Amino acid sequence: MKTIFPLTLIAILLGLAPLRAQELLGIDISQRCIYTGEAMDEELYRFPRDERVDKWIRDIAEASGAPLDFEVVQTNVENISAVLDGEKRYLLYSLDFIEKSNEMLAVAALAHEIGHHACGHTFDETRRTAEELEAEQFAGYVLSKIGYDKQRMDMLIKLAPSAYDIPRQERRTALLEGFDKAERALKIASLPFDNDPALQALTLPGFPWPPPSCHTRFELPEKTGAAFKTLGDADVRLRRALDAKGYSQRSYFSVPDGFALVTQLEQYNGEDGAVRNDRTRWLDYPKKENFDGVMDYLKSLVMPQKGYFRLFVFVVTDRGFGGSAQRVSKAEATAWLSQGFNKLPASLAAANWSTGYGITALVYEFEVPESNRKPKQQCPTPHIDAQTHLKKSGIAAGLGL
């Protein structure tokens, strides 16, 4: 016994030596998403990266256009996790999870977590559901671009966990929305010319008609379209005005005898309708950027922020229209950007601009109150009309108003 005990102790110590040699990761994991929604070990260690995982990450970035602005670490996490520590982002993965999963599940999990970083998510619990579904839509987009079959998406939903109490059906819907968006983009990108007949096989999604209620509207004067010969001329004028003021994200829908162009949701100054010229402008949740001293900053950490949001819809048609009884939620309005086309089909652009055609600007507004952070539609803002919104946004100048 006297000889066995020291030998046993030495063997144990030798066995522990590799563990002690591992580098402690040492990051704050409080702001995170983990693919299965589980808890995470407080002590994480850095292990050598796997070449196969590195390749999948590059494939995802190439397929989506997402920047690789995060550090990739193989560690003792349960599966895959996206972490925001201060200003630095991490993608953590478990090689054990990778090896136990089929390739589709592994790539989907990686894409989901990379989607959080690509979308600039902050993992705020008040926005957990919205961020999870947006990341799932990103994953669906990536899986389509990489070449996975749509019929396999239901299999993926069954394999993937229902994390953060989000119903599987909602995840499935988001996944398929991303998948369909990629399929439409691939079809359009594959056409060599805008007037390729194959483009006509793609049906431009319809905008809700009549447009949902509770908007302010402004009919652009007839002189705006005086020189237009086609609907495409109107599109060019609108795009130039929007590009000049940073509205580079937009989406096209069909309306009777014309089209609707929808802009990205933005935050604005609720007092006068002015554009917010800071990093919070394109965030779809309230966040304060500037603080009046330390106490104001500390207060912002615990007190909800009020936010005002809007998007513009430019309706080009010769039809008269009113508003429907239907109202639209902030989530539904935000989704318009991903549901439409990224360009106007050539057949519609070539249609004649004739007597009766005009452009109507609709403004949909939403307020997120300090009390509960639940967005509600402004119906409409009593002191800011559509023309003022156009002027304060800077769009009016590009349209010659």
N, C-alpha and C positions, 0 to 999 in steps of 0.2 A: 504493500500500500504506500509505503514511503517513497518508492520510486515511480509509481504510477501517477500519483497526484501532481508532482511537478511537470511530468510529461503532458498530462491532460491540460494543465493550466497553460503550458507553452503553446499547445495546439489551439486552444481557444483564443489566445492572444494573437497568434498568427492568423487565425481566421478573421479576427476583427480588424486586422491591419489594413486591408483594402478599403473597408468602410471608413476608417479614420482618415484615409488618404483622399477620399472624395471631397471635392470642393463644395462647401455650403453655399447655396444659391443666394440666400439672404435678401429677398425682395418682399415688399409689402403686397400681399395677395388679397387685401380686403376688397379691391375693385376688380372683379373678375367675372368670367363666365366659365363654367366647366361643363363639358358636353352633356354629362348625365345629371347635372344639377346637384351633385353631391358635395359634401364637405371636403376640404383639402387638408393634407398634413401641413402643420406649421413649419416643419423643417424639411426643406427641399434641397436635394443635392444635384449637382451638375454631372452628367455622364457624357461620354463621347457621342456625337451625333451620328445618325444612321443615314447612309448615302441614299437609300431608297426613299426615305421620308423627305430628304432635301430635294430630290427630283420631283416628288409630288407637289411640294410647296412651290417650286419653280413653275411647274405646269399650271398650277392654280393661278399664280400671278400672271403668267402669260395669257391664259384664257380670259381672265377678268380685267386685266389692265391695272390691277391693284399694286401699289408700291410695296416693296419689301422693307418697310420702315419699322420693323419690329425684330427683336432678337429671338432666335429659335434656340430652345434648350430641351435636350432630353433629360428628364428628371423623374422622380418617383411620384408623379401626379397619377391620379386614378386612370385618366384617359387622355383627353385633349383639353387645354384651357387657354383662354386669352386673358391676359392680365394687364392692367394699367397701373403703373407705379409712378406717381407724379407725372412727369412728361414723357416717360419711357414706356414703351409697349413690349410685351413678351408673348411668344407663342410657346407653350409648354406641352410636351407630349410624353406619353409612356410607351416605350418600345414593347412592353408586355401587351398593352392594349392593341397596338398595331399588329403584332404577330398573331393575336387571338381573333382578329377581325378579318373579314374578307376585304378585298381591295376597295370595293365600292363604299363600304361603311367607313373605312379608314380615310379615304379621300373626302367623303362627305363631311366627316367630323372635322378634318383639317380645314376644309373650305368654310364650314360654318364659323369656326373660330377666327379664321383669317378675315371673314366677312365683318366681324365685329370691329376689327382694326381698320379695314378699308372704309367702313362707314363712320369712323370716328366715335364709336360708342364709349360711354363713360361708366356703364354698368350701374347706373342709379336704379335703385329698387323701384322707384316710382315709374320708371320707363322700361322695366324688365321685359314685359310682354312685347311691347313695340320693337325693342331691340332684338329680341329673340326671333321674332317673325321676319324682321328685315335681314338678319343673318341667314335665316333659313331660305329666304328668297335668293340671296346671294349664292348660297350653296347650290340651289336648283339651277341658277344661271350657269355656274361653273360646270356642273355635271353635264349639262347639255352641250356646252362648248367643247368639253373634253371628248364627248362622244358616247356617253351612256344612253341607253334606250329608255324612252319615257315609261314604257311598261314596267320597268324595274323600280320606279319610284315608290310604288305601293309596297314592294318588298323592303325597300330601304326604310320606309316609315315604320314597318313592323319590327325591323331590327333595331332601329334607333330608339333611345329612351324618350319618354314623355317628360322632359325636364321642366322644372320651375312651374309645375301645375298648369302647363299650357296643353289643352286638348290636342290629341294627335291629328284630328281633322283640321284644326287651324294650322298646324305645322304642314300638313299635306297641301293645303290650299296655297300657303306661301311658297312651298317648294315648287309646286307646279306653275305658279305665277312666274317665278324666276326662270323655270325651264322654258315656258312658252315665250317669254321675252327674248331669250337667247335664240330660240328657233326663228322668230320673226327677224331679229337682227341679222342672223346668218343668211336668211333668204334674201334680204335686201342687199346685204354686202356682196353677195355672190353675183348680183346682176351687173354686167359691165357698163350699162348706160341707164340713165334715169328713164329713158323711153323704151326700155326693154319690155316686150309684151308680157313677159313672165311676171312683171310687177303688178299687172292687172289682176293676176290670180290671187293676190294678197288683199283681203278685204280690210279696208280701213275701219278700225273699231268706231262704233257710234258713240257720240257724246250724249248723255241723258237729255232727252228732248220731250217737251220744252225744258230749258235749263232749270236745275233745282232753284228753289226760291231763296229769299233772304240774301240778295246780292244788291249792290248798287250798280247802276249802269250808266254808260255814256255813249251816245251815238256820235262817232267821229264825223266831222263836217264833210259834205260832198266833195269839197275841194281836195281832200286827202287822196281820193281815188280818181281825180280828174284825168291824170295821165295814164291810168292803168288800162291795159288791153286784155289782160288775163288775170285769173285768180292767183297765178304764180307771181305776178307783179305785186299783188297785195302781200303775199307771203314774204317776198324779198324785203319790202318796206318794213314789215313788222319785225323780221329777224334782225335787220340792221339796227333798228331802234332798241331792241332788247339786248343785242350783243354789246352795244355801246354802254349799257348800264349794268352789265354783269349777269344778265338773265340768260346764261348759256344753256341751261337745262330746260328743255321744253318738250311737248308732246302733241301730236296731231290726232284729231278725231274727225269723223264725218258728221255733218249736220245736213238737213234737207237743202239741196242745191248749193252746197258749199262745205266749209270746214271750220273747225274750232282749233285754236292754238292755245295750249294751257302752259303756264309758266310754273316754275318750281315754287314751293311754299317758302316764304321768307318772313323773318321777324321785322317789325317796323316800329317806329316811335308812335305810341298810342295817342300822344298829345296832339300831334299835327300831321301824322302820316309820313314823316320823313324816313328815308332809308337809314338803317343802322350800319354805319361804316366801321364795323368791327368784326371780330371772329364769330360773333353770335348770330350774325345775319342769317346764315343758312342752317342753323341748328333748328330742329323741329320741336325743341323744348326750351322753356325759359332758363336763361343763365345770365347772371350779371357779370359785366366785363370790367367796369370801373368802380372803385370804392372810395368813399369819403373817410379815409382813415382806417385804423385798425378795428375799431368797434363796428364800423359798417361791414367790414369784411367778415368778422366773427359772426355777426348777425346773419349774414347771407348763408352761412354754413348750416344754420338750424331753421331759418325761416324760409318758406317757399317764396319764389319770385313770381311776379306777375309778368305775363308775356302777351304780345299782340302779334297775330300772324295774318298773312293775306296771300292770295294768289290771284293772278289775272287770267281771264279767259277772253280771247279775242274771237268773236264769232263773225265769220265772213259768209254772207248769204243774201239772197234777194227776197227771202221770206220774212214776213212779219212774225213776231213771236212774243209770248209773255213768259211768265214763270209758272212752273208746276207747283202743286201742293207739296211735293217732296222736298225735304231738306237734306243737307249733306253734312256728314260729320267731318271733323278735321282729318281723321284717319282715311276716310273715303276720298276726300279731296287730295290728300297727299299721294294716294295710290294712283291718281290719274296720270302722274308723270311716268309711271312704269307700264301703264296699260295701253297707251297710244303708240303711234309710229314716231320714229325719229326724223322722218322727212315726209314732205307732201308728195304723194304719188304723181307721176308725170301727167297722167290722164286728167287728174283734177286740176293740176297747175295750169294745164293748157286750156281749160274751159274759159270761154269768153267772159270778160267783165262788161256786162251790159247794163242797160237802164234798170234801176231798182236795186242794184247791188250796193252794199255798204258794209262798214265794220262797226260792230258794237263791242265795247269793252265792258266786261262784267268783273266785279271785284267781290270775292268771297273772303270774309274776315272771321277770325276766331280769336277768342280771348281765353287765356289760361289764368284764372283768378288765383290770388295768393292763398285763399282759404283752403282749397282742396286739390289744386293743380289739374282739375278735370276740365278739358277744353270744352267750350261752348261756342256755338256759332253766334257772331254778332248779326243782328237781324233788322236792318244793317246798322253800322255805326251812325249814331244820330248827328254827329257834327263833322263827319268827313264824307264827302260825296266822291263818286268815281272819278270825276274830272280832277279833283284835288289829289286823289291817290296817284293818278297818272302824272301830274305835275311834280309832286313831291318825290316820286320814284325816279324822275328824270326821263321816263319813257315819252312823255308828251313832247319834249323838245325834238326827239328823233322822228316824231310823226308830224312835225310842223305845226303843232298846236300852240 
